[in-house]
Amino acid sequence: MGKVAVFTALYLAIGGLLFGYDTGIITSVIAMPTFDAYFGDPSTTVVGGIVSAFLGGSIAGTLFNMVFADMLGRKRVVLIAALIAVLGCALQAGAVKVAMLIVGRFVAGIGVGMLTATVPLYASELSEPSWRGTLSGLLQWMISWGFLIAQWLGYGCSHSTSAFSWRFPLAFQLVPALVLVSGTAFLNESPRWLVEKDRLDEARVILAKLRGNQNEEAVNMELQQISDTLEADRAARVSWKSIITKPSWRKRLLLGCGVQTFASLSGVNVIN
């Protein structure tokens, strides 16, 4: 595995840090007396709207990603998602009304939803098969770090008696978002996506970089494997209806969705 691929996967995992931080920091912010005083002691319904707006945006972001990831490529989607997250974070940090805060949370959620859907896919397509699980799993690892940073930063800022106590933690979301924006231009596009778009020469050059400039034969062999896999996918392409109506595929769909659903319903995010 080349150093470029490992570094890229680590860099992309910053998207997980942003997700973990965004999700975790709001629990500290809404508990601060200065926050309540500034927004006129919002009701539990309003507070629930502030918290859930981020997750609503994340749902929208993942749906957008279903279209744009293949249309624009992984690299562009990461950049767009990071820019959207920057806008959302700025709205939250500068909020003067509850509505502005909720909109900021929703917008940031869109960006983070796109990131969490794209980053594991992007990382897996950049890596060799033996490293695929490790590199694509870095996102989840960084989510945990995001939670940790959010809780300690929130605790530290809670000692302030001014609006700084809640504005700074919300503004700190901009750090990972801006890091992603500033460095995305230097990333390599997914070789798989390039092959899918018949840009084979670009894919060959990038694949050589990712594999540490292996010999040309090894690079061409992997490129051919990617092409063969894509051809097989095209040949086996089926409709959404058949995925639901065919028992064997429906079972896999329910199993995959069920694991994700029940993991969330276990309350792990509430505990965090």
C-alpha positions as CSV (number, residue, x, y, z in Angstrom):
1,M,0.0,0.0,0.0
2,G,1.4,3.4,-1.0
3,K,1.8,6.2,1.4
4,V,-0.4,8.4,-0.8
5,A,-3.4,6.1,-0.3
6,V,-2.9,5.9,3.4
7,F,-2.5,9.7,3.8
8,T,-5.6,10.3,1.7
9,A,-7.7,7.9,3.7
10,L,-6.5,9.6,7.0
11,Y,-7.3,13.0,5.5
12,L,-10.7,12.0,4.4
13,A,-11.5,10.7,7.8
14,I,-11.6,14.3,9.0
15,G,-15.1,14.1,7.7
16,G,-15.8,11.6,10.5
17,L,-14.3,14.0,13.0
18,L,-16.6,16.7,11.8
19,F,-19.6,14.4,12.1
20,G,-18.7,13.3,15.6
21,Y,-18.0,16.9,16.8
22,D,-21.2,18.3,15.3
23,T,-23.3,15.6,16.8
24,G,-21.6,15.8,20.3
25,I,-21.2,19.6,20.8
26,I,-24.8,20.5,20.7
27,T,-25.5,18.5,23.9
28,S,-23.0,20.7,25.8
29,V,-24.2,23.9,24.2
30,I,-28.0,23.5,24.9
31,A,-27.1,22.9,28.6
32,M,-25.3,26.2,29.1
33,P,-27.1,28.9,31.1
34,T,-25.6,31.6,28.7
35,F,-27.3,29.8,25.8
36,D,-30.6,29.7,27.5
37,A,-30.3,33.4,28.5
38,Y,-29.4,34.5,25.0
39,F,-32.3,32.7,23.3
40,G,-34.8,33.5,26.0
41,D,-35.0,30.1,27.7
42,P,-36.2,28.0,24.7
43,S,-38.8,25.3,25.3
44,T,-38.0,21.6,25.1
45,T,-39.8,21.5,21.8
46,V,-37.5,24.2,20.4
47,V,-34.4,22.5,21.8
48,G,-35.5,19.3,20.2
49,G,-35.8,21.0,16.9
50,I,-32.3,22.5,17.3
51,V,-30.8,19.1,18.0
52,S,-32.7,17.1,15.4
53,A,-32.3,19.6,12.6
54,F,-28.7,18.4,12.1
55,L,-29.9,14.8,11.7
56,G,-32.6,15.9,9.3
57,G,-30.0,17.6,7.2
58,S,-27.9,14.5,7.3
59,I,-30.7,12.4,5.8
60,A,-31.1,14.9,3.0
61,G,-27.3,14.9,2.4
62,T,-27.1,11.1,2.0
63,L,-30.0,11.2,-0.5
64,F,-28.3,14.0,-2.5
65,N,-25.1,11.9,-2.5
66,M,-26.9,9.0,-4.2
67,V,-27.1,11.2,-7.3
68,F,-24.0,13.4,-7.1
69,A,-21.3,10.8,-6.1
70,D,-21.5,9.1,-9.5
71,M,-22.3,12.3,-11.5
72,L,-19.6,14.5,-10.2
73,G,-17.0,12.1,-8.7
74,R,-15.9,11.5,-5.2
75,K,-13.4,14.4,-5.0
76,R,-15.9,17.1,-6.1
77,V,-18.6,15.7,-3.7
78,V,-16.2,15.9,-0.8
79,L,-15.4,19.6,-1.7
80,I,-19.0,20.5,-2.1
81,A,-20.0,18.8,1.1
82,A,-17.2,20.5,3.0
83,L,-18.3,23.9,1.6
84,I,-21.9,23.3,2.7
85,A,-20.7,22.3,6.1
86,V,-18.7,25.5,6.4
87,L,-21.8,27.6,5.6
88,G,-23.8,25.7,8.2
89,C,-21.2,26.0,10.9
90,A,-20.9,29.8,10.2
91,L,-24.6,30.2,10.5
92,Q,-24.6,28.4,13.8
93,A,-21.7,30.3,15.3
94,G,-23.2,33.7,14.2
95,A,-26.8,32.8,15.1
96,V,-28.9,35.7,16.5
97,K,-32.2,33.9,16.4
98,V,-33.2,30.3,17.1
99,A,-34.4,30.0,13.5
100,M,-31.0,30.9,12.2
101,L,-29.4,28.3,14.5
102,I,-31.8,25.6,13.3
103,V,-31.2,26.5,9.6
104,G,-27.4,26.4,10.3
105,R,-27.8,22.9,11.9
106,F,-29.8,21.6,9.0
107,V,-27.3,23.0,6.4
108,A,-24.3,21.6,8.3
109,G,-26.2,18.3,8.4
110,I,-26.5,18.2,4.7
111,G,-22.8,18.6,4.2
112,V,-21.9,16.1,6.9
113,G,-24.4,13.6,5.5
114,M,-22.8,13.8,2.1
115,L,-19.4,13.3,3.7
116,T,-20.3,10.3,5.8
117,A,-21.8,8.6,2.7
118,T,-18.9,9.5,0.4
119,V,-15.7,9.1,2.6
120,P,-15.9,5.3,3.2
121,L,-16.7,4.7,-0.5
122,Y,-13.9,7.0,-1.6
123,A,-11.4,5.4,0.8
124,S,-12.2,1.9,-0.2
125,E,-11.8,2.7,-3.9
126,L,-8.4,4.2,-3.2
127,S,-7.1,1.2,-1.2
128,E,-5.8,-2.3,-1.9
129,P,-8.2,-5.1,-1.0
130,S,-6.2,-6.1,2.0
131,W,-6.3,-2.6,3.5
132,R,-9.9,-1.7,2.4
133,G,-11.6,-2.5,5.7
134,T,-9.0,-0.6,7.7
135,L,-8.9,2.6,5.6
136,S,-12.7,2.8,5.1
137,G,-13.2,2.2,8.8
138,L,-11.1,5.2,9.8
139,L,-14.3,7.3,9.5
140,Q,-15.9,5.6,12.4
141,W,-12.7,5.9,14.5
142,M,-12.6,9.7,13.8
143,I,-16.3,10.0,14.8
144,S,-15.4,8.9,18.3
145,W,-12.6,11.4,18.4
146,G,-15.0,14.1,17.4
147,F,-17.3,13.2,20.3
148,L,-14.4,13.3,22.7
149,I,-13.2,16.7,21.5
150,A,-16.7,18.1,21.6
151,Q,-17.3,17.1,25.2
152,W,-14.1,18.4,26.6
153,L,-14.2,21.6,24.6
154,G,-17.8,22.1,25.7
155,Y,-16.8,21.5,29.4
156,G,-14.0,24.0,29.2
157,C,-16.1,26.7,27.5
158,S,-18.9,26.2,30.0
159,H,-16.9,28.2,32.6
160,S,-17.3,31.4,30.6
161,T,-20.1,33.7,31.6
162,S,-20.5,35.3,28.2
163,A,-21.9,34.2,24.8
164,F,-18.3,32.9,24.1
165,S,-19.2,29.8,26.1
166,W,-21.6,28.6,23.3
167,R,-20.5,30.5,20.3
168,F,-16.9,29.3,20.3
169,P,-17.7,25.6,20.5
170,L,-20.1,26.0,17.6
171,A,-17.5,28.0,15.7
172,F,-14.9,25.3,16.3
173,Q,-16.8,23.1,13.8
174,L,-15.2,25.3,11.1
175,V,-11.8,23.9,11.8
176,P,-12.2,20.4,10.4
177,A,-14.6,21.7,7.7
178,L,-12.0,24.3,6.4
179,V,-9.2,21.7,6.6
180,L,-11.2,19.6,4.2
181,V,-12.0,22.5,1.9
182,S,-8.3,23.6,1.7
183,G,-6.9,20.2,1.0
184,T,-9.4,18.6,-1.3
185,A,-7.8,20.1,-4.4
186,F,-4.7,18.0,-3.8
187,L,-6.5,14.7,-3.6
188,N,-6.6,12.1,-6.3
189,E,-9.8,11.1,-7.9
190,S,-11.1,7.6,-7.4
191,P,-9.6,5.3,-10.1
192,R,-12.8,3.3,-10.1
193,W,-14.9,6.4,-10.9
194,L,-12.4,7.4,-13.7
195,V,-12.6,4.0,-15.3
196,E,-16.4,4.1,-15.1
197,K,-16.2,7.4,-17.0
198,D,-13.8,5.9,-19.6
199,R,-10.9,8.1,-18.4
200,L,-8.4,5.2,-18.4
201,D,-5.2,7.1,-18.8
202,E,-5.9,9.3,-15.8
203,A,-6.9,6.2,-13.8
204,R,-3.6,4.5,-14.6
205,V,-1.5,7.5,-13.5
206,I,-3.4,7.9,-10.2
207,L,-3.3,4.1,-9.5
208,A,0.5,4.2,-9.9
209,K,0.7,7.0,-7.3
210,L,-1.6,5.2,-4.9
211,R,0.3,2.0,-5.1
212,G,3.7,3.6,-4.6
213,N,4.7,3.5,-8.2
214,Q,4.5,-0.2,-8.6
215,N,5.7,-1.8,-11.8
216,E,3.5,-1.0,-14.9
217,E,2.4,-4.6,-15.2
218,A,0.9,-4.7,-11.6
219,V,-0.9,-1.3,-12.2
220,N,-2.3,-2.5,-15.5
221,M,-3.5,-5.7,-14.0
222,E,-5.4,-3.9,-11.2
223,L,-6.8,-1.5,-13.8
224,Q,-8.1,-4.5,-15.8
225,Q,-9.7,-5.9,-12.6
226,I,-11.5,-2.7,-12.0
227,S,-12.8,-2.7,-15.6
228,D,-13.9,-6.3,-15.4
229,T,-15.7,-5.6,-12.1
230,L,-17.5,-2.6,-13.6
231,E,-18.5,-4.6,-16.7
232,A,-19.9,-7.3,-14.4
233,D,-21.9,-4.7,-12.5
234,R,-23.3,-3.3,-15.6
235,A,-24.3,-6.7,-16.9
236,A,-26.0,-7.6,-13.6
237,R,-27.7,-4.2,-13.1
238,V,-31.3,-4.6,-11.9
239,S,-34.2,-2.4,-11.0
240,W,-35.0,-1.2,-7.4
241,K,-38.2,-3.2,-7.7
242,S,-36.4,-6.5,-8.2
243,I,-34.2,-5.9,-5.2
244,I,-37.4,-5.7,-3.1
245,T,-39.4,-8.5,-4.8
246,K,-36.6,-11.1,-5.1
247,P,-36.4,-13.0,-1.8
248,S,-32.6,-13.4,-1.7
249,W,-31.9,-9.8,-2.4
250,R,-34.7,-8.6,-0.1
251,K,-33.2,-10.5,2.7
252,R,-29.8,-8.9,2.2
253,L,-31.4,-5.4,2.0
254,L,-33.3,-5.9,5.2
255,L,-30.3,-7.3,6.9
256,G,-28.1,-4.4,5.9
257,C,-30.6,-1.7,6.7
258,G,-31.7,-3.5,9.9
259,V,-28.2,-3.6,11.4
260,Q,-27.8,0.2,10.8
261,T,-31.3,0.9,12.1
262,F,-31.0,-1.1,15.3
263,A,-27.5,0.2,16.0
264,S,-29.0,3.7,16.1
265,L,-32.1,2.6,18.0
266,S,-29.8,1.2,20.7
267,G,-29.3,4.8,21.9
268,V,-25.6,5.0,21.3
269,N,-25.9,8.6,20.1
270,V,-28.0,9.6,23.1
271,I,-25.3,8.2,25.4
272,N,-22.6,10.0,23.5
